[in-house]
């Protein structure tokens, strides 16, 4: 039995055209209008030929000048009417192309973002901050320019080229064949230089994205930049990125310049030679004056049309390089979508003989043969030195990563048998460093339950001890929190995060204890809110304070990726082990 044939991937140009064709109700009429206006543009050299050629022939034949003037007036009026019709159609055609192009681009943006947010966490863990968004933005900019400018230009010039060739063949087939003798050389040059331009385009987009990443990282960490007076360091880092981008673009520019220079020389040199040869034919009576004038005028249009194709093709090659990155992103496998989408958790959780390594660090064993279980409603504290694997446990519970060996169980069902959306919708996390989105306080709390009513949001804020300070603000729940929540204090951000978790009403709660960096009053308010949040829910807490451990039903002590001790605070403190050492040195 023969192996099945693999489907040949479509070209980048067909891929982009596929998005345009989704807007065919607007795109195709606009394309038809473009064909029509391109054909009408050939009327200009035709009527110009009539003005130059026919009146001259008429004067030589001794025709009355009044008839010549009348014919000239008629030709000009006809030309004016054609130009007016062309301008009117072009008005609607330009709007149609922009509308269909922008709609296609928005559809592409939506597809990219929808796919991006569904990619697995390891994908994002391997990306530099900001590099992905900057690269996508730069690539989409190239695609946008192609959709809105290059595609219409390519269609227009193609119609003018074909129409012009028909007219010059009618005028003189011999001269036309001589002029078209340069075309094979142009095609070979396009094929050679096109591959070079495409490669440089992709490298330039990567370099530009790198420069954008430096800006984003610097702005995100501006407090650290200023506190360490590292403004010159960041300026130098950005300068290196710009120099890299400049170097790549200059190498590409040399190839494009060589390409254009060759085309200009070949095309206009050919036109000059053809004009010289045509003058000889005219002198020998092989062509009449009218046809010679017609040939010259239409040859200028054909030459200008051919001269625009190198730039058009260069832009298409640049687009092909840009779309490669976008298609690679879309081809990246998203998170799994299988499993039971209607699973309802009771809060039972277990790790069975679980081991884990991060794909980016395969030589480091993060968790080793981990075994523990948590009953519904139980409160479990996770303690241990930094790097012991506590945060990785949270990552595995949320399904951000999959275990190397072993299993995560929910209600005695493997996590892989449950849909990720169903699983995560019943888990909430309150991290130590709360990330708020740059909208209003109401929107940030509502993130826990999109579509929640204002009454539900206010009730969650009250339980989180956040209602009083929110309503005291001039704009209340509509107060903007600033980028990453920078307009609010640490305690205020923590209480918004708790309100968000309360609104989500999870069965399992993950807390990276949030009070270690707060003042005493903020800590009291946050702890009160956390107590309300944890009541009746399965709670796992990465503990940094002794008070948290004392209130836990059981404590798991981590060290080097293993659970080395477990039990209540009283039981563990009696042993001369890791926990007692941590209590004496850290958990105080």
N, C-alpha and C positions, 0 to 999 in steps of 0.2 A: 504493500500500500504506500503510495507516494505521500510525501509530507505535504501538509496544507500550505498553500501559498500565503506568504505574509502580505498584508495590504500595504501598497506603496504609499508612503506619506505624501500628502499634497504639498505643493510648493508654498512658500511664504506669500507670494502674490495671490494665489488662489485662496489662501486662508483669509487674507484681508478682504478680498473681493466677496468671500462668503458672508462676512459681516455686512458689507454694503448691500448685498442682495436680500438681506433680511428687511431692508428698508426699500424694497423694490417698488412699492406703490408710489414712492416719491422719487427714488433714484432713476428708474427706467424712463419716466416722462422727462426728467431733467436731462438724462442722457440723450433721448430723442431730440430735445430742444437744442442740445449742444451740437449734435450732428447737423441739424438744420442751420444753425447760426454759423457753423464752420463752413458749410457749403455756400451760404450767403456771402461769407467773407471773400470767396473767390470771385464774387461779382465785381469787386473793386478793380483788380487788374483787367478784367474783361471789359468793363466800361471805359477804363483808362486807355485800353487798346483801341476802342472805338473812337475815343476823342483824338488820339494821336495818329492812328493809322488811317482810318477812313476819310477824315477831312482832308488829309494831305493828298490821298489818292484822288479825292474829288476835285481838289484845286488843280491838280495836274491835268485832269480831264477837261478843265475849263467849265466846270459847273458854277452856277450863280452863287456868289458868296452868301446871299441871303438864305439859300437852301442849306448851305454848310452851317450857318449860324443857327438856323432852326433845328437842324439835326443835333447840333451840339447842345442846344438848350434842352431838347428832348432827352438826350443821353444823361445830362446832369440831373434832370428831374427824376428820371428812372433810378439813377444811382442814389439820389437822396431818399427816395421812397424805400429802396432796399435797405439802406443804412438805418432808416427809422424803424423798419420792421425788425431788423437784426437787433437794434438796441432794446426794443420793447420785449422781444423774446428773451434776450440776455438778462434782463432785469429779473424775470421770474426763474430763469434757469439758474442763475447764481444763487438765489435764495433756496431753490430746491436742492442744489448740490451741498450747500452749507448745512441745510436741515438734515438731509440724509446722511452726510458725513459725520456731523456731530452726534446724530442719533446712533449711528453704527459705532462710533467711538465710545459713547456712553454705555452701549450694550457690552462692548469689549471690557470697559472698566468694571462694570458690574460682574461680568463673568470672572474676571481676574480676582476681584476682591472676594467674591463668594467662594472661589476655590482657595484663595490664600488663607482665609480664616478657618478653613476646614483641613488645612495641612497639619500633620502631626507635630507635637512639640519638639522632637529631635531636629526637625528642619529649622525651626526658629533658634534653637540652641546653638546651631552652627553658623548663624548669620550675625554679622556685625550690626550694632545698633544703627538703624537708619539706612544701611546700605541697600536693603531690599526696596524700601519705598522710593529712594532716590533713583535707583536703577530703573524701576518700573516707570517712574515719572518721566525720566529721560527718554526711555524707549517709546512710551506713548506719545511723547512730543514729536518724535520722528514720524510715527504712524499718522498722527493728526495732520502734519504738514503734507503727507502723501495723499491722504483721503481728500483734503480740502483743496489742495493746489495742484499736485502732480498728476493725479488721475484725470481731472478735467483737462489739464494742459496736454497730457498725452493723447487723449481722444481728439481734441481739437487739432493738434498738429498732424495726427495721422490722417484725418479727413482732408486737411489742406494739402498734405503731401500727395495723397492718392489723386485728389481732384486736380491738383497742379500738374501731376505727371500725365494725366489724360489730356489736358489742354496742350502741353508741350509736344506730346506725341502727335496730336492733330496738326499742330503747326509745322513740325518737322521731325519725322521719325529718326532720320540720320543723326541730327544734332542731339536728340534725346538719348540715343544709344551711346553716343560719345560721353555725354554727361553722366549717365548711369554707370559708366565703366569704373567710377570711383567707389561705388557702393560696396563691392566685396571687401575692399581695404578697410572701409569704415566699420563693417560688421565684424571683421577680425579684430580690429582695434577695440571695439566695444567688448567683445568676449574676453580679451586679454586684460584690459584695464578694469573691467567690471568686477572680476574676482578680487583684484587688489583692493578696489574701493570698498567692497563688501567687508573684507577682513579688517581694514582700518576703521570702518564705521563701527563695528562691534567693539573694537579696542577703545575707540574714542568714547563710546557710550559708557563703558566700564570705568574709564578714567574720570569722566564727568560725574558719574554716580559716586565714585570714591571721594571726590571733592565735596559733593553735597553731604556725604556722610560725616565728614569732618565738621561741617557747620552744625549739623544736627546734634552730634555728640557734644560739641562745645557748648551749645545753647542748653542742652539738657543738664550738663554738669557745670554751669556757669558759676555756681557758688564755689565749687572746688577750684575752678580756674582762677577766680579772683582771690580766694583765700591763700592760694600758693603763689600769687602774682605770676601766673604762667601765661599771661596774655601773649608775650613774645614767642613762647614755645608753640602756642596754638596758631599764631600767625605764620610761623615757619612751617608747621605741619600743613597748613592750608596752601602755602606757597609751593611746597613740594608736590602736592596733588595737582595744583594748577599747572605747574611746569610739566608734569607727566602728561596731563591732558593736552597741553600745548604741543609737546613733542610728537604725540601720536597724530594730532590733527595736521601738523606741518608735514609729516611723512605722507599722510593721505593726500594733502593738498598738492604735493609734488606730482603724485600720480595723476590726480585730476587735472592739474595744469598741463601736464604733458599730453594727456588725452585730448583736452580741449584745443590745445595748440595744433595738434596733428589734425583734428577735425576741421579747424578753421583753414589751415593751409590746404588740406585736401579738397574741401568743398569749394572755397572761393577761388582757389587756383584752377579747379576744374571749370568753374563758371567763366573765369577770365579766358581760359583756353577755348571754351565753347563759343564765347562771344567773338573771339578772333577768327575761329573757323567759320562761324556763321557769316561774318563780314566778307570772307572770301567767297562763300556760297552766294551771297547777295551780289557781289561784284560780277560773278560768273552767271548770274541769272538762274541759279538753282533754287532760289527761294525769293518770294516777293517781299516787299517792304512791310506789308501788314502782318504777314506770318512771322517775319523776323522780329518785329516789335512785340507781337504776342508772345513769342518764345522767350524773349529777354525778360518781359514783365513777369510771366509765370515762372521762369527760372529763378528769378529773385525770390519769389514766394516759396518755391520748392527748396532753394538753398537756405532760406531763413528757417523753414520748417525742419530740414535735416540738421541745421546748426543747433536747434533747441533740443534735439534728441539726446546728445551726450549728457546734458545736465539732467534731463528727465530720467535717463537710464541710471545715472549716478545716484539720483534720489531713490529710485527703485531698489538699487543695490544696497543703499544705506538702510532702507526699510527692511530689506531681507535680513540684514545683520541685526537690526533692532528686534524684529519679530522672533528671531531664533531664541532670544532670552525669554520673551514672553511665552512662547510655546513650550520651552523647557519648564517654565513655572507651571503652566497648565497641565503638562504631562506628568508632573510630580504626583505620586499617589497620595490621595487624601487619607485622613483617618478612617478606620473601619466604620462601616455603616450597618453591619449585621448585628444580630442579637435581638433579644426580646425588647420591643419598644414600649411595652406596657408594664414592665416590671415595677412592683411596689415593694420598697424595702421596709423591713422592720427595725433595722439598725444593727443586726448581727454582722460582724466583720471578722475575718480571719486571714492570716498569712500561713501558708503551708509550705515548709521547706523551700523558701523563696531565696533565690540569689539574683543579683543584678549588677550589670556594668553599663555605664553610659557608652553609647556607640562611638562618641568622639574620644573616649578614653578607655579603650578595650583592655588596657593593661592594668587598670585599677579595679579591684573587686570592691564595690561599694557596700553591698549587702551579701551576707554569707549564711545560707541555710536558716533563714529567719522563720520562727514558728511562734505565733501568739494568736489569741482570739479576744474579741471584745463583745460582751453581751449587750443587747438592746438597752439603752438608757444609761449604760455604764460610763464613768468618767475615767479616762486613762491618761496618765502623764508620761511623756517621753522625755527622758533626760540623758545627758551624755555630753562629752566634749565636742567642740566644733569638728565637723567632718565625720562624725560617727555614723551618719546615715539617716538622721531623723527626718530631714526635709525630703529625702528620697522616698521615705515611706508615704508621705503625703502625696508626692508625685505619682506613685504607683496606685494609690487609692483613687485618685482622680482620673486615672487612665492616661496620664500624660506620657507615660512610658510603659512598656510591657516587660515583665520579668524575663530574665535569661532562662531560669529554671524555676519550677514551683508554681504556685497558684495564689491569686488573691480571691477570696470567697466573700460573697454577700449573701446572707441567708442560705449558706451552704451551696450556693450556685457560683460557678466560676465567673469571674468578671467578664471573660470573653464571651459568655453566653448572654450577656445583657447589652443592650444598645447603649452606646456612650452617652447619648443625649438623655436617656431615661436615668442612667446612673448619676450623671453630674447634676441633673435637675433636683436630685434629692440629697445633694451634698453641698455644704457651704463652707467657705474658708474665710477666716479673718487673719490676714497676714500681719507680720510685725511692721513692715513698711507698707502702708496703705497707698495704693495708686487710685487717685480720683481722676475722672475724666473732666475735661475743661468746660463742662456745661454748668447747670445750676445744681444746687443742693438737692432739689426735688428729683431731677433726672438721675443723679448719682445714687440716691436711695432706691428709686424705681428700678434701677438696674437689676436688683434682686428679684423683681417680678414685673417685667415689662407689661404696661397696661394697667397697673394698679391704680386705684382711685386715690384722690388726695386724702380722703379719710383714712385709708389703709396706710398711706405713707406717714401721715401725722401720728397714727397710733404706733407705728414702728419706731418713729423718732422719740416718742414719749418713753417707750420701753428701753430705748438705748440711752436715756438721759441726754438726748440731744435737742429736744423740743424747745426748751427754754432759751438756749443760746441762739437757736435758729430764728425763733420768732422775735428775738431782741434785735436782730439785724434789720437794717432799713428795708430791704427787699424780701425778708423772710426766706421762704423756701425757694424763691426765684433768684436768690443771691448766687452770683457766679463764683465758682471756687478757684478759678485761675488755672493755669497750666499745671497739671499733676497735683492740683489741690494746694498750691503754694500760698493762697490767700488765707488759709485756715491753719490753726495750730495743730500740733501732733495729736493732742487729746481730742480736738474737734473732728479731725479726720478719722480717728479710730472709732468714735461714736457713730459717725456716718456709715462706716464699714459694718459696724454691728447692727445698725438699723437696716442696712441692706440685707444682712444675713437673716434678721428676724422676719423681714418681709418675704424672703425666699421660703421660710418654714421648712428647713431641711430635716431629714431623719438622722443624718450623720453630720457632725460639726467638726471642722479642723481649725484649731487655733494655734497660731505661732505667737505665743504670749505677747500681748501688745502693750504691756505696762512698764517695760523695763526702762524706757527712755522718757517717762512722763513725770511731771511734778506730782506731789502727794495728792492734791485735790483732784487733778485729772485722773490719777490712778484710781482714786476712790470711786469716781463716777463711772469709769470704764469697767472696773471690777463689778460694781453693782449691775451694770448692763449685761456683762458677761454671765453673771449668775442667772439672770432671767433667761438669757439666750440658751444656756446649757440645760436648763431644767427640762427633764423628760426626754432629752435627746442623747444619742450616743456621741460622746465627745472625746476627741484625741487632742491633747494639748502638749505642744513643745514647751516645756517649762524652763523658765529662767529664774523664777523666784521660789523660795521655800514655801511661801504661803500657798502657792498653786499646788505644789506636790502634796502638802498636808491635806488638802481638800479632795484629792483624787482617790477613787476607789482602789486603784492599783497603779503602780509605777513600773515602767519598763526602762531599764538602764542599758543604754547603747554604748558600745566601744568597739572601734574598728569593724563596724558593719555587723556586729553580733549583739544579741541580747545577753548580757553577762549576768544580770540580776533582775528579779521581778518580785513585787510584793507591795505591801502598804509601807507608808513612811516609817511607822513604828517597827515593822519587821526588818526593814532594810537598814535602819540606823543602828540596829543591834549588831549587825555584821561588820566585820572589819574589811570592807570591800570598796569597790569603785564608788558606790552611791555615798557612802559615809565620807569618802575623800572629797567628792563633789560638793556635798553639803558644807563641809568645813572650809572649802576654798572658793566655791563659786555660788552656790545656791543660798547666798546670804545678802 
